[in-house]
Amino acid sequence: MMHVPFDLDSRRKYLKQEFADAEYERRLTAVRANMERGEIDALIVYCGPSSYATARWLTNYQAFNGSCFVVVRADGGLTVTTDGVLHGEPMHTMVWTCRVADLRCAAGAIYGGAPDEAATMAVDAVGAARNVGLAGSRTIPAALQASLAARLPGLRPADAVVADARMIKSPAEIERMQEAGHIADAAFTSLFATMAPGVEETEAAAAAVATMLRMGAIEAFRTCVVGGTLAGLKHSYARRRKLVQGEMVFLDLGASYQHYVSDTSRTCVVGGEATADAADLLAVASELYRAGLEEMRPGRTIDDVAQRLTRVVKGTRWESDFCPSGFGHGIGMDLFEAPGGLFEGSRAVLQPGMTLAYEPMVVVEGLGTGVVEDSLVITETGYRLLTDGPRP
């Protein structure tokens, strides 16, 4: 097993960091500062199939299989353990993307290893630390968490230690997200150029996806082109179904560029201008979008934005179809990240460097979805759009 060396010197000829050393050190410094505030001597970060983003954010490691743990110690130690090793060879499984010297690899259960071997190696890396936190406590499988807890009885959840550090983006991260937004805008241009009566939803979606690939990105999620009655239920997948003249179509897409994502959506009418109820729905969507943006500045809370949106629809025919419980979410390397969802009652405060997908919506069953969604970054004085694609 493991006859191809994977020590750091062996990795260097393949390793290409996505960011400079200083950026990774900035991230580790932010995490350790949060650890100090929480009186944590060592932090175990779990990443698995639902998302490997934090491991990549901390170490450049592009894990794609199995379990991965990053152990950050207050004394400066940093260790990565993983059982994401296919056919017994770490270097066949992209561990060459990891910039951390202390990388420990296990065969994993798929090749007969202990299912919790990566977890026990992470505990070994904790060393003599007494106060240990776990980030990823909400997604780690119960069996792995039990294995950690059996050897670290005082282990406690510490998800916010990393989430808060990731929430405020650096200029280098925002640059990646701006490019992800630019690519999404181009994908929407291609999508709108394809849409016409008789074109299948899958064909329109394929035009958007092809543009992303040509520009060096992939889909952040499956592209939505949803016409007919399903347009009044918002999310669905593109089907082998032909678009119909005059129907409303819900469109939602995002680009993932160097592992930073965008998220943007629009609604249009096939083959012409919206009229009657459809025109009214698109008009209120535009009004909501503009009103909430006027509240997007440092010091305002997410609930402040929610109250502004509610005032737009209160007393109108759309009041009961407005969605105050979900008008966006934090975004970055993951499609959903801190500060979490944008919803009425949230006291989360907008801060410079925070990136959001903002999507106030009125969803009317039997008619369609009225929404304009863009990704944005909070600046020192307000906000800046990261996506600003065509709007019908």
Secondary structure, DSSP 4 states (H G I P E B T S, - for coil): ---S--SHHHHTTT---SS-HHHHHHHHHHHHHHHHHTT-SEEEEEEBTTB-HHHHHHH-----SS-EEEEEETTS-EEEEE---GGG-GGGTTGGG---SEEEE---GGGTS-TTHHHHHHHHHHTT-SSEEEETTTTS-HHHHHHHHHH-TT-EE-HHHHHHHHHB--HHHHHHHHHHHHHHHHHHHHHHHH--TT-BHHHHHHHHHHHHHHTT-EESSPPEEEEGGGGGG------S-B--TT-EEEEEE-EEETTEE--EEEEEETTS---HHHHHHHHHHHHHHHHHHTT-STT-BHHHHHHHHHHHHTTSTTGGGB-TT-SEEE-SSSSSEEEEE--TT--PBP-TTBEEEE--EEEETTTEEEE-BEEEEE-SSSEEES------
